């Protein structure tokens, strides 16, 4: 999972770094690395997935009414 960006002609290093960070965020590399940092019990995994599922359903319901 290597992420590459090519520095455009005349582009500053700051802008290239910003593009790299955005690309990494979009691909979820940091989130994935943090999740794999330590062991997660199966019960914790189920609890986390259920929490995400409930929150997604809440948002869907909230925005369907708008």
N, CA, C and O atoms as CSV, one atom per row, in Angstrom:
chain,resi,resn,atom,element,x,y,z
A,1,UNK,N,N,0.826,-1.185,0.000
A,1,UNK,CA,C,0.000,0.000,0.000
A,1,UNK,C,C,0.870,1.248,0.000
A,1,UNK,O,O,0.900,1.982,0.988
A,2,UNK,N,N,1.551,1.487,-1.055
A,2,UNK,CA,C,2.358,2.698,-1.100
A,2,UNK,C,C,1.570,3.795,-1.802
A,2,UNK,O,O,0.877,3.561,-2.791
A,3,UNK,N,N,1.698,4.975,-1.268
A,3,UNK,CA,C,1.016,6.132,-1.833
A,3,UNK,C,C,2.074,7.024,-2.441
A,3,UNK,O,O,3.056,7.377,-1.788
A,4,UNK,N,N,1.872,7.383,-3.678
A,4,UNK,CA,C,2.827,8.239,-4.361
A,4,UNK,C,C,2.123,9.459,-4.925
A,4,UNK,O,O,0.975,9.396,-5.364
A,5,UNK,N,N,2.836,10.556,-4.900
A,5,UNK,CA,C,2.382,11.743,-5.609
A,5,UNK,C,C,3.571,12.270,-6.387
A,5,UNK,O,O,4.714,12.163,-5.943
A,6,UNK,N,N,3.303,12.826,-7.522
A,6,UNK,CA,C,4.363,13.427,-8.318
A,6,UNK,C,C,4.287,14.931,-8.117
A,6,UNK,O,O,3.223,15.539,-8.233
A,7,UNK,N,N,5.427,15.512,-7.816
A,7,UNK,CA,C,5.462,16.958,-7.605
A,7,UNK,C,C,5.350,17.633,-8.963
A,7,UNK,O,O,6.128,17.366,-9.878
A,8,UNK,N,N,4.382,18.497,-9.067
A,8,UNK,CA,C,4.141,19.206,-10.315
A,8,UNK,C,C,5.165,20.317,-10.497
A,8,UNK,O,O,5.790,20.786,-9.545
A,9,UNK,N,N,5.308,20.708,-11.722
A,9,UNK,CA,C,6.271,21.760,-12.042
A,9,UNK,C,C,5.850,23.061,-11.366
A,9,UNK,O,O,4.720,23.517,-11.543
A,10,UNK,N,N,6.739,23.649,-10.605
A,10,UNK,CA,C,6.448,24.909,-9.934
A,10,UNK,C,C,5.659,24.756,-8.642
A,10,UNK,O,O,5.270,25.758,-8.042
A,11,UNK,N,N,5.414,23.526,-8.201
A,11,UNK,CA,C,4.639,23.295,-6.981
A,11,UNK,C,C,5.562,23.341,-5.764
A,11,UNK,O,O,6.670,22.804,-5.789
A,12,UNK,N,N,5.094,23.984,-4.714
A,12,UNK,CA,C,5.901,24.046,-3.497
A,12,UNK,C,C,5.811,22.717,-2.750
A,12,UNK,O,O,4.901,21.919,-2.975
A,13,UNK,N,N,6.758,22.503,-1.874
A,13,UNK,CA,C,6.787,21.277,-1.079
A,13,UNK,C,C,5.584,21.234,-0.142
A,13,UNK,O,O,5.028,20.164,0.107
A,14,UNK,N,N,5.179,22.393,0.379
A,14,UNK,CA,C,4.019,22.441,1.272
A,14,UNK,C,C,2.757,21.959,0.576
A,14,UNK,O,O,1.981,21.196,1.150
A,15,UNK,N,N,2.550,22.403,-0.661
A,15,UNK,CA,C,1.358,21.974,-1.400
A,15,UNK,C,C,1.411,20.482,-1.712
A,15,UNK,O,O,0.395,19.791,-1.638
A,16,UNK,N,N,2.586,19.994,-2.056
A,16,UNK,CA,C,2.736,18.568,-2.347
A,16,UNK,C,C,2.468,17.741,-1.094
A,16,UNK,O,O,1.817,16.698,-1.163
A,17,UNK,N,N,2.971,18.206,0.054
A,17,UNK,CA,C,2.711,17.512,1.315
A,17,UNK,C,C,1.231,17.500,1.641
A,17,UNK,O,O,0.703,16.490,2.108
A,18,UNK,N,N,0.561,18.612,1.399
A,18,UNK,CA,C,-0.875,18.702,1.650
A,18,UNK,C,C,-1.634,17.709,0.774
A,18,UNK,O,O,-2.558,17.041,1.239
A,19,UNK,N,N,-1.235,17.614,-0.509
A,19,UNK,CA,C,-1.881,16.649,-1.407
A,19,UNK,C,C,-1.643,15.219,-0.935
A,19,UNK,O,O,-2.545,14.383,-0.998
A,20,UNK,N,N,-0.430,14.938,-0.462
A,20,UNK,CA,C,-0.112,13.602,0.043
A,20,UNK,C,C,-0.969,13.263,1.257
A,20,UNK,O,O,-1.506,12.160,1.351
A,21,UNK,N,N,-1.098,14.203,2.180
A,21,UNK,CA,C,-1.907,13.969,3.380
A,21,UNK,C,C,-3.365,13.717,3.026
A,21,UNK,O,O,-4.006,12.842,3.608
A,22,UNK,N,N,-3.894,14.487,2.067
A,22,UNK,CA,C,-5.286,14.284,1.645
A,22,UNK,C,C,-5.469,12.900,1.035
A,22,UNK,O,O,-6.461,12.221,1.299
A,23,UNK,N,N,-4.506,12.492,0.219
A,23,UNK,CA,C,-4.596,11.187,-0.424
A,23,UNK,C,C,-4.553,10.063,0.615
A,23,UNK,O,O,-5.300,9.089,0.519
A,24,UNK,N,N,-3.676,10.210,1.600
A,24,UNK,CA,C,-3.574,9.214,2.670
A,24,UNK,C,C,-4.873,9.158,3.465
A,24,UNK,O,O,-5.337,8.072,3.812
A,25,UNK,N,N,-5.467,10.315,3.759
A,25,UNK,CA,C,-6.735,10.348,4.491
A,25,UNK,C,C,-7.841,9.670,3.699
A,25,UNK,O,O,-8.615,8.891,4.255
A,26,UNK,N,N,-7.922,9.960,2.399
A,26,UNK,CA,C,-8.967,9.372,1.569
A,26,UNK,C,C,-8.859,7.855,1.504
A,26,UNK,O,O,-9.871,7.154,1.497
A,27,UNK,N,N,-7.642,7.355,1.456
A,27,UNK,CA,C,-7.445,5.912,1.356
A,27,UNK,C,C,-7.543,5.212,2.702
A,27,UNK,O,O,-7.596,3.983,2.755
A,28,UNK,N,N,-7.567,5.973,3.788
A,28,UNK,CA,C,-7.748,5.395,5.114
A,28,UNK,C,C,-6.533,4.656,5.653
A,28,UNK,O,O,-6.670,3.753,6.478
A,29,UNK,N,N,-5.368,5.025,5.202
A,29,UNK,CA,C,-4.149,4.323,5.613
A,29,UNK,C,C,-3.843,4.555,7.084
A,29,UNK,O,O,-3.502,3.616,7.802
A,30,UNK,N,N,-3.962,5.793,7.538
A,30,UNK,CA,C,-3.663,6.111,8.936
A,30,UNK,C,C,-4.657,5.408,9.857
A,30,UNK,O,O,-4.271,4.822,10.868
A,31,UNK,N,N,-5.931,5.472,9.500
A,31,UNK,CA,C,-6.965,4.828,10.319
A,31,UNK,C,C,-6.719,3.324,10.409
A,31,UNK,O,O,-6.862,2.724,11.474
A,32,UNK,N,N,-6.353,2.731,9.290
A,32,UNK,CA,C,-6.085,1.298,9.256
A,32,UNK,C,C,-4.871,0.941,10.115
A,32,UNK,O,O,-4.891,-0.054,10.840
A,33,UNK,N,N,-3.829,1.742,10.033
A,33,UNK,CA,C,-2.618,1.478,10.821
A,33,UNK,C,C,-2.903,1.600,12.314
A,33,UNK,O,O,-2.407,0.801,13.109
A,34,UNK,N,N,-3.688,2.583,12.692
A,34,UNK,CA,C,-4.024,2.750,14.109
A,34,UNK,C,C,-4.890,1.601,14.603
A,34,UNK,O,O,-4.750,1.159,15.743
A,35,UNK,N,N,-5.786,1.117,13.746
A,35,UNK,CA,C,-6.652,0.008,14.138
A,35,UNK,C,C,-5.845,-1.276,14.333
A,35,UNK,O,O,-6.179,-2.096,15.189
A,36,UNK,N,N,-4.803,-1.448,13.554
A,36,UNK,CA,C,-3.996,-2.665,13.638
A,36,UNK,C,C,-2.861,-2.548,14.644
A,36,UNK,O,O,-2.069,-3.478,14.792
A,37,UNK,N,N,-2.773,-1.434,15.327
A,37,UNK,CA,C,-1.684,-1.198,16.276
A,37,UNK,C,C,-1.698,-2.213,17.416
A,37,UNK,O,O,-0.640,-2.645,17.875
A,38,UNK,N,N,-2.879,-2.593,17.869
A,38,UNK,CA,C,-2.989,-3.542,18.975
A,38,UNK,C,C,-4.103,-4.531,18.711
A,38,UNK,O,O,-4.889,-4.364,17.779
A,39,UNK,N,N,-4.165,-5.558,19.535
A,39,UNK,CA,C,-5.199,-6.578,19.374
A,39,UNK,C,C,-6.544,-6.037,19.824
A,39,UNK,O,O,-6.648,-5.358,20.846
A,40,UNK,N,N,-7.568,-6.347,19.048
A,40,UNK,CA,C,-8.926,-5.951,19.400
A,40,UNK,C,C,-9.739,-7.221,19.637
A,40,UNK,O,O,-9.822,-8.095,18.774
A,41,UNK,N,N,-10.329,-7.302,20.813
A,41,UNK,CA,C,-11.126,-8.478,21.139
A,41,UNK,C,C,-12.323,-8.556,20.194
A,41,UNK,O,O,-12.809,-7.528,19.724
A,42,UNK,N,N,-12.799,-9.768,19.914
A,42,UNK,CA,C,-13.967,-9.912,19.049
A,42,UNK,C,C,-15.189,-9.155,19.577
A,42,UNK,O,O,-15.952,-8.590,18.795
A,43,UNK,N,N,-15.376,-9.142,20.896
A,43,UNK,CA,C,-16.519,-8.424,21.471
A,43,UNK,C,C,-16.375,-6.920,21.232
A,43,UNK,O,O,-17.359,-6.239,20.945
A,44,UNK,N,N,-15.151,-6.405,21.350
A,44,UNK,CA,C,-14.922,-4.980,21.091
A,44,UNK,C,C,-15.169,-4.652,19.628
A,44,UNK,O,O,-15.721,-3.598,19.309
A,45,UNK,N,N,-14.761,-5.551,18.735
A,45,UNK,CA,C,-14.968,-5.341,17.304
A,45,UNK,C,C,-16.462,-5.283,16.989
A,45,UNK,O,O,-16.917,-4.416,16.243
A,46,UNK,N,N,-17.224,-6.229,17.574
A,46,UNK,CA,C,-18.676,-6.232,17.352
A,46,UNK,C,C,-19.301,-4.950,17.885
A,46,UNK,O,O,-20.153,-4.347,17.233
A,47,UNK,N,N,-18.871,-4.537,19.078
A,47,UNK,CA,C,-19.401,-3.326,19.696
A,47,UNK,C,C,-19.108,-2.100,18.823
A,47,UNK,O,O,-19.975,-1.246,18.634
A,48,UNK,N,N,-17.889,-2.018,18.296
A,48,UNK,CA,C,-17.496,-0.885,17.454
A,48,UNK,C,C,-18.299,-0.873,16.152
A,48,UNK,O,O,-18.785,0.175,15.727
A,49,UNK,N,N,-18.434,-2.034,15.526
A,49,UNK,CA,C,-19.184,-2.108,14.273
A,49,UNK,C,C,-20.655,-1.781,14.487
A,49,UNK,O,O,-21.277,-1.130,13.648
A,50,UNK,N,N,-21.216,-2.233,15.612
A,50,UNK,CA,C,-22.615,-1.939,15.920
A,50,UNK,C,C,-22.804,-0.439,16.130
A,50,UNK,O,O,-23.798,0.139,15.692
A,51,UNK,N,N,-21.840,0.183,16.804
A,51,UNK,CA,C,-21.903,1.619,17.053
A,51,UNK,C,C,-21.870,2.402,15.736
A,51,UNK,O,O,-22.629,3.355,15.560
A,52,UNK,N,N,-21.000,2.002,14.822
A,52,UNK,CA,C,-20.908,2.659,13.516
A,52,UNK,C,C,-22.203,2.460,12.735
A,52,UNK,O,O,-22.701,3.388,12.097
A,53,UNK,N,N,-22.743,1.249,12.789
A,53,UNK,CA,C,-23.982,0.936,12.076
A,53,UNK,C,C,-25.138,1.787,12.603
A,53,UNK,O,O,-25.915,2.339,11.825
A,54,UNK,N,N,-25.246,1.887,13.933
A,54,UNK,CA,C,-26.316,2.687,14.530
A,54,UNK,C,C,-26.171,4.163,14.182
A,54,UNK,O,O,-27.163,4.832,13.894
A,55,UNK,N,N,-24.949,4.674,14.206
A,55,UNK,CA,C,-24.723,6.082,13.893
A,55,UNK,C,C,-25.050,6.363,12.428
A,55,UNK,O,O,-25.633,7.401,12.113
A,56,UNK,N,N,-24.681,5.450,11.534
A,56,UNK,CA,C,-24.989,5.618,10.117
A,56,UNK,C,C,-26.498,5.621,9.892
A,56,UNK,O,O,-27.013,6.419,9.108
A,57,UNK,N,N,-27.199,4.730,10.578
A,57,UNK,CA,C,-28.658,4.677,10.459
A,57,UNK,C,C,-29.281,5.964,10.987
A,57,UNK,O,O,-30.237,6.479,10.406
A,58,UNK,N,N,-28.742,6.482,12.084
A,58,UNK,CA,C,-29.227,7.740,12.652
A,58,UNK,C,C,-29.057,8.883,11.654
A,58,UNK,O,O,-29.980,9.671,11.449
A,59,UNK,N,N,-27.890,8.974,11.039
A,59,UNK,CA,C,-27.647,10.041,10.067
A,59,UNK,C,C,-28.547,9.895,8.845
A,59,UNK,O,O,-29.090,10.879,8.343
A,60,UNK,N,N,-28.703,8.644,8.366
A,60,UNK,CA,C,-29.570,8.409,7.214
A,60,UNK,C,C,-30.994,8.850,7.523
A,60,UNK,O,O,-31.635,9.514,6.709
A,61,UNK,N,N,-31.488,8.477,8.706
A,61,UNK,CA,C,-32.847,8.836,9.114
A,61,UNK,C,C,-32.981,10.349,9.250
A,61,UNK,O,O,-33.986,10.931,8.841
A,62,UNK,N,N,-31.971,10.973,9.823
A,62,UNK,CA,C,-31.989,12.423,10.029
A,62,UNK,C,C,-32.055,13.166,8.693
A,62,UNK,O,O,-32.820,14.120,8.547
A,63,UNK,N,N,-31.251,12.725,7.718
A,63,UNK,CA,C,-31.198,13.437,6.446
A,63,UNK,C,C,-32.327,13.048,5.506
A,63,UNK,O,O,-32.599,13.778,4.552
A,64,UNK,N,N,-32.993,11.922,5.742
A,64,UNK,CA,C,-34.152,11.566,4.929
A,64,UNK,C,C,-35.331,12.479,5.240
A,64,UNK,O,O,-36.168,12.738,4.375
A,65,UNK,N,N,-35.394,12.966,6.480
A,65,UNK,CA,C,-36.493,13.834,6.885
A,65,UNK,C,C,-36.316,15.269,6.406
A,65,UNK,O,O,-37.269,16.047,6.428
A,66,UNK,N,N,-35.128,15.625,5.980
A,66,UNK,CA,C,-34.854,17.020,5.582
A,66,UNK,C,C,-35.341,17.298,4.210
A,66,UNK,O,O,-35.193,18.417,3.718
